[in-house]
């Protein structure tokens, strides 16, 4: 069987879903093909969740332009999709005179990029914004924000789905060939797809998709960054984000402290080039380094405050011998008409995603007509925020309406049975444990699922008929259970 579409997007990360959501405004047939069993399973759910201001990128580059444009778009987008966002601001801190020179360079670069409100602060001014902060000077960027990265990725996908985009999850692309009308795509499921326009948004695997079409000029070098998550006991310790002044040639922006919209603080990321695009290992060496850096930046941390670690991968075009950053590749190939190619979309890809969606939409419009769809729904269905964030009166009304709101399944995060059920019955049909976790925040608290995971397993068994072999953590080959025991 062959599925015919006007546009097919390969990759359901935040960028692929932003493109899908933008194209869902038009009366065309569009689909997204994703190798994982859920959207945002790679880089898009494994990062700091920072909405960057645009100070770090060379004026005139796509990274700089799309970063600033995406930052300006993000507030309204999150309002429509009911996604939390907070513009806290950021201090980039200098420890010595060399770092001070870096701050002035960053400010000049940010000013040239159109970043609003940048200011160099002395020690006294820094202390007013963040008491107890180290360093001798800082660059303040008030337009820096924080967002839930997987929350945004899921919201974009679900809204695109509600507007008619088809999602094919758990299907890895194995071959692409050109046809008279466009492209034929084959996947591990055995299904065949045809489209007039094909968009490569495969992130860490974007170079592999290029090679399927005979494009050999790009290579992705995965670069791993490890993080530590701190307990919510420290919520409010940081009033804004705190970064060190970056060092020339570094693969990232250095280990820093980052607030999250849900109250935790992240320490990280490290920078280490790895060989495989799925190497999400966490190492004892980096764990010790992050703990030390965390204590240096936030002396009030205790050993009991570290509740989890994780890692993410950057899709870098710059090899280890070069370091630093290369500009985004976003091109409509003249040698392969109908192929729109995105390569090396690392940070600030999350911030840039809405602007990339617009840019790619304009490219698609030059390849096929995009008539507006009168039925487009801009706002995502559902309620913004979580049950525990509501007023006592609002919670009482919901419990009276549906008793499942009155049963707490996750004690740490105060997540109710109704919220878990909503996560299980999501519009994309995702049924993995991590899919439930990312949609409900159950299993994200201090006990990391020790209390709520058995209860979620019971819900899946009793309400949805799950058998032991049906429980998958994230991938098709990540079973939660080996079988039943007496």
C-alpha positions in Angstrom: 0.0 0.0 0.0 1.3 3.5 -0.9 0.3 6.6 1.0 0.1 9.8 -1.1 0.9 13.2 0.4 1.7 16.7 -0.8 4.4 17.1 1.8 6.2 14.5 4.0 8.4 15.6 6.9 11.0 13.2 8.1 11.6 13.7 11.9 9.2 14.6 14.7 11.4 16.8 16.8 10.5 20.3 17.8 11.6 21.7 14.4 9.8 19.0 12.3 6.6 19.5 14.4 6.9 23.3 14.1 7.0 22.9 10.3 4.1 20.4 10.5 2.0 22.8 12.6 2.7 25.7 10.2 1.8 23.7 7.1 -1.4 22.5 8.8 -2.8 26.0 8.3 -3.2 25.1 4.6 -5.5 22.8 2.6 -2.9 20.2 1.7 -2.1 16.6 2.7 0.9 16.5 5.0 2.5 13.7 7.1 5.3 13.3 9.6 7.4 10.1 9.7 9.3 9.4 12.9 11.6 6.5 13.9 10.7 6.7 17.6 7.4 5.6 19.2 6.8 9.2 20.2 7.5 12.7 19.1 10.5 14.6 20.5 12.3 11.4 21.6 15.8 12.7 20.9 17.4 16.1 21.2 14.1 17.9 21.5 13.4 16.4 24.9 17.0 16.3 26.1 18.2 19.9 26.5 18.1 22.9 28.9 14.8 24.2 27.7 16.2 27.7 27.3 14.6 30.3 25.0 17.8 32.0 23.9 18.0 35.7 23.3 20.4 35.7 20.4 23.7 37.0 21.8 25.8 34.0 20.9 25.6 33.9 17.1 27.4 35.9 14.4 25.3 38.7 12.8 24.0 37.8 9.4 23.8 34.0 10.0 20.7 31.9 10.0 21.3 31.0 13.6 21.3 34.7 14.7 18.3 35.7 12.5 16.1 32.7 13.4 17.0 32.8 17.1 15.9 36.4 17.5 12.8 35.9 15.4 11.8 32.7 17.1 12.3 34.3 20.6 9.9 37.0 19.6 7.3 34.5 18.3 7.5 32.1 21.2 5.3 33.9 23.7 2.2 34.0 21.5 2.8 30.4 20.3 2.9 29.1 23.8 -0.3 31.0 24.6 -2.0 29.3 21.7 -0.7 25.9 22.6 -1.1 26.2 26.4 2.6 25.6 27.1 4.4 27.2 30.0 7.0 29.8 29.3 8.8 32.3 31.5 11.0 35.1 30.4 13.3 35.3 33.4 16.4 36.8 31.9 20.0 35.6 32.0 23.3 36.6 33.5 26.4 35.6 31.5 29.1 35.9 34.2 32.8 36.9 33.9 35.3 35.6 36.3 38.4 37.5 35.0 39.3 40.3 32.6 39.5 38.0 29.6 35.9 37.0 30.3 35.0 40.7 30.5 36.2 41.2 27.0 34.0 38.3 26.0 31.0 40.0 27.6 31.5 43.2 25.6 31.9 41.1 22.4 28.7 39.3 23.1 26.8 42.5 23.8 28.0 44.0 20.5 27.0 40.9 18.7 23.6 40.8 20.4 23.0 44.5 19.6 23.8 43.8 16.0 21.3 40.9 16.0 18.5 43.1 17.4 18.5 41.5 20.9 16.5 43.9 23.2 17.6 45.3 26.6 21.2 44.1 26.8 23.3 45.6 29.6 26.8 45.1 31.2 26.4 44.9 35.0 28.9 45.5 37.7 29.1 43.3 40.9 26.6 45.4 42.8 24.1 45.4 40.0 24.5 41.6 39.6 23.8 41.1 43.3 20.5 43.0 43.0 19.3 40.5 40.4 20.8 37.4 41.9 22.1 37.6 45.5 25.3 35.6 46.3 26.3 35.3 42.7 30.1 34.9 41.9 32.1 36.7 39.3 33.2 40.3 38.7 30.8 41.4 35.9 27.9 40.1 33.9 25.9 40.6 30.7 22.2 40.8 31.4 19.9 39.5 28.6 16.3 40.1 29.8 14.7 38.3 26.8 16.1 34.9 27.7 13.4 32.5 28.9 12.7 29.0 29.9 10.2 26.5 28.5 9.4 22.8 28.8 11.1 21.5 25.6 9.2 18.2 25.4 5.9 20.0 26.3 6.3 22.4 23.4 7.3 19.5 21.0 4.2 17.5 22.0 1.9 20.5 21.8 3.1 21.4 18.3 2.5 17.8 17.2 -0.9 17.4 18.8 -2.1 20.7 17.3 -0.8 19.7 13.9 -2.6 16.4 14.2 -5.8 18.1 15.2 -5.5 20.1 12.0 -5.1 17.1 9.8 -1.4 16.2 9.7 -0.9 12.4 9.8 1.8 11.1 12.2 3.5 7.7 11.5 5.5 6.9 14.6 7.9 4.0 15.1 8.7 3.9 11.4 12.4 4.5 10.5 13.1 5.6 6.9 15.1 3.0 5.1 15.2 4.3 1.5 14.2 7.3 -0.6 13.9 7.4 -4.4 12.9 10.1 -6.8 9.8 9.6 -8.9 8.1 11.5 -11.8 5.9 13.3 -9.3 8.4 13.7 -6.4 9.6 11.1 -4.0 9.0 7.6 -2.7 9.8 6.8 0.9 10.1 3.3 2.4 10.1 2.6 6.1 10.8 -0.3 8.5 7.1 -1.0 8.7 7.0 -2.0 5.0 4.7 0.9 4.2 5.4 3.1 1.2 4.9 6.8 1.0 4.9 9.2 -1.9 5.0 13.0 -1.8 5.5 16.0 -4.0 7.7 17.7 -1.4 10.0 16.0 1.0 11.5 17.8 4.1 14.5 16.4 5.9 14.2 17.3 9.6 15.8 14.2 11.0 18.2 16.0 13.4 21.0 13.6 14.4 20.2 11.5 11.4 19.8 14.3 8.8 23.1 13.3 7.1 21.9 9.7 6.7 18.7 11.0 5.0 20.9 13.2 2.7 22.9 10.1 1.7 19.8 8.3 0.6 19.4 11.0 -2.0 23.0 11.0 -3.0 24.0 14.1 -1.1 27.4 13.5 0.5 28.4 17.0 1.5 27.1 16.9 5.1 28.1 14.9 8.1 26.7 15.1 11.7 29.0 14.7 14.6 27.0 13.8 17.7 28.1 15.8 20.8 26.8 14.6 24.2 25.9 16.8 27.0 25.1 15.4 30.5 22.9 17.0 33.1 21.9 16.7 36.7 18.4 17.5 37.9 18.0 19.1 41.4 15.1 18.6 43.7 12.3 21.2 43.9 13.4 22.1 47.4 15.7 24.6 45.7 12.9 26.2 43.6 13.3 29.9 43.8 17.0 29.8 44.6 17.7 31.3 41.2 15.8 34.4 40.1 17.2 34.1 36.6 19.5 31.9 34.5 23.3 32.0 35.3 25.8 31.1 32.6 29.6 31.4 32.5 31.2 33.5 29.8 31.8 31.1 26.9 35.3 30.1 25.8 36.3 30.3 22.2 36.1 27.0 20.3 33.9 25.3 22.9 31.2 22.9 21.6 28.6 24.5 23.8 28.0 27.4 26.2 29.6 25.8 29.3 28.2 24.2 32.4 25.5 26.4 33.9 22.5 26.5 36.2 19.1 26.6 34.5 15.7 27.0 36.1 12.9 24.9 34.6 9.2 26.0 34.3 8.3 23.1 36.7 10.5 24.2 39.6 13.6 22.0 39.2 17.1 23.3 38.5 19.4 21.7 35.9 23.2 21.6 36.1 24.9 21.1 32.8 25.5 20.3 30.0 29.0 18.8 29.6 30.5 18.5 26.0 31.8 15.3 24.7 31.9 14.1 21.0 30.6 10.5 20.7 30.6 8.1 17.8 26.9 7.1 17.8 23.8 9.2 17.3 22.0 7.3 20.1 24.7 7.2 22.7 22.8 8.7 25.7 25.1 7.2 28.3 25.7 9.0 31.6 29.2 8.6 33.1 30.6 8.7 36.6 33.3 11.1 35.6 30.9 13.7 34.3 28.5 13.1 37.2 31.3 14.1 39.6 32.2 17.1 37.5 28.6 18.3 37.5 28.3 17.9 41.2 31.4 19.9 41.8 30.3 22.7 39.4 26.9 22.7 41.0 28.4 23.2 44.5 30.7 26.0 43.2 27.8 27.8 41.6 25.2 27.1 44.3 26.9 26.3 47.6 23.6 25.4 49.3 23.2 22.2 47.4 23.3 19.0 49.4 23.9 15.4 48.1 20.2 14.6 48.7 19.2 17.3 46.2 20.5 15.4 43.1 17.5 13.3 42.0 18.4 12.3 38.5 20.8 12.7 35.6 20.3 12.4 31.9 22.1 13.3 28.6 21.3 14.8 25.3 23.0 15.0 21.9 23.7 18.0 19.7 23.6 17.5 15.9 26.9 19.3 15.2 28.3 19.9 11.8 31.7 21.0 13.3 34.0 18.1 13.8 36.0 17.7 17.1 39.1 19.1 15.4 37.2 22.3 14.6 34.9 22.8 17.6 32.6 25.7 17.9 29.5 26.1 15.8 28.6 26.1 12.1 25.5 27.8 10.7 22.2 26.1 10.2 21.7 24.5 6.8 18.1 25.2 5.5 17.9 24.8 1.8 15.5 24.0 -1.0 17.8 21.9 -3.3 18.0 23.1 -6.9 19.6 19.8 -7.9 16.8 17.8 -6.3 13.6 19.8 -6.9 11.0 19.4 -4.1 13.6 18.4 -1.5 13.9 20.8 1.5 17.0 20.0 3.6 17.6 20.9 7.2 21.0 19.9 8.6 22.9 20.8 11.8 20.0 22.3 13.6 21.5 22.3 17.1 21.1 25.1 19.7 19.3 27.5 19.4 17.1 25.1 17.4 14.4 25.0 20.1 14.1 28.8 20.2 14.4 29.1 16.4 11.7 26.4 15.7 8.7 28.7 15.1 10.8 30.9 12.8 12.1 27.8 10.9 8.5 26.8 10.4 7.8 30.0 8.7 11.0 29.9 6.6 10.2 26.3 5.4 6.6 27.2 4.7 7.8 29.9 2.3 10.0 27.4 0.6 7.1 24.9 0.2 4.9 27.7 -1.2 7.4 28.1 -4.1 7.0 24.4 -4.9 3.2 23.9 -4.6 0.1 26.0 -3.9 -0.8 26.6 -0.2 -4.5 27.5 -0.1 -5.5 28.6 3.4 -7.7 26.3 5.4 -10.7 28.0 7.0 -11.0 25.2 9.6 -7.5 25.7 11.0 -7.6 25.6 14.8 -4.8 27.7 16.3 -5.5 26.9 20.0 -4.7 23.5 21.4 -7.4 21.7 23.2 -7.3 21.1 26.9 -6.4 23.1 30.0 -3.2 25.0 30.6 -1.1 23.8 33.5 -1.7 21.0 36.1 -4.5 20.3 38.5 -2.3 21.1 41.6 -1.7 24.6 40.2 -5.4 25.5 40.3 -7.2 27.3 43.2 -8.9 25.2 45.8 -12.3 26.2 44.4 -11.3 25.2 40.9 -10.0 21.9 42.1 -13.1 21.2 44.1 -15.3 21.9 41.0 -13.3 19.5 38.9 -13.4 16.7 41.5 -17.2 17.2 41.7 -17.4 16.9 37.9 -15.0 13.9 37.6 -13.9 11.9 40.7 -10.7 10.8 39.0 -9.3 14.3 39.7 -9.6 13.4 43.4 -7.2 10.5 43.3 -3.5 11.4 43.4 -1.4 8.9 41.5 2.0 10.7 41.7 2.6 12.0 45.2 5.8 13.9 44.4 4.3 16.0 41.6 0.6 15.8 42.8 -0.6 14.3 39.5 -4.1 12.9 39.5 -5.6 9.8 38.0 -7.5 12.0 35.4 -4.3 13.6 34.3 -2.6 10.2 33.8 -5.6 8.9 31.9 -5.5 12.0 29.7 -1.8 11.3 29.0 -2.5 7.7 28.1 -5.4 8.7 25.8 -3.3 11.4 23.9 -4.2 12.4 20.4 -1.1 10.8 18.8 -1.9 7.4 20.3 1.4 7.1 22.2 1.4 4.4 24.8 5.0 4.3 26.1 5.8 4.9 29.8 7.9 7.9 28.8 5.1 9.2 26.7 2.9 9.2 29.8 5.6 10.7 31.8 6.3 13.6 29.4 2.6 14.4 29.1 1.6 14.2 32.8 4.8 14.8 34.8 4.0 11.6 36.7 7.3 9.8 37.6 9.3 13.1 37.4 9.4 13.8 41.1 11.8 13.0 43.9 11.1 9.3 44.0 11.3 9.0 40.1 8.3 6.7 39.8 8.9 4.6 42.9 5.4 5.4 44.1 3.4 6.1 41.0 4.8 3.7 38.4 3.1 0.6 39.9 -0.2 2.5 39.9 0.2 3.5 36.3 1.0 -0.1 35.4 -2.3 -1.1 37.2 -4.2 1.6 35.2 -2.8 0.3 31.9 -3.7 -3.3 32.8 -7.2 -2.7 34.2 -8.4 0.1 32.0 -6.6 -0.8 28.7 -5.9 -4.5 28.9 -2.1 -4.3 28.9 -0.1 -7.5 29.1 3.5 -7.6 30.5 5.0 -7.5 27.0 3.0 -4.4 26.1 4.8 -2.1 28.5 7.6 -0.2 26.7 9.7 2.5 28.3 10.4 4.4 25.1 11.6 2.3 22.2 10.3 -0.9 20.5 13.1 -2.7 22.2 12.8 -1.3 25.7 10.4 -3.7 27.5 9.6 -2.7 31.1 8.9 -6.4 32.1 10.4 -9.7 31.1 7.2 -11.5 32.1 5.0 -12.5 35.0 6.3 -14.0 38.3 4.4 -15.6 41.0 
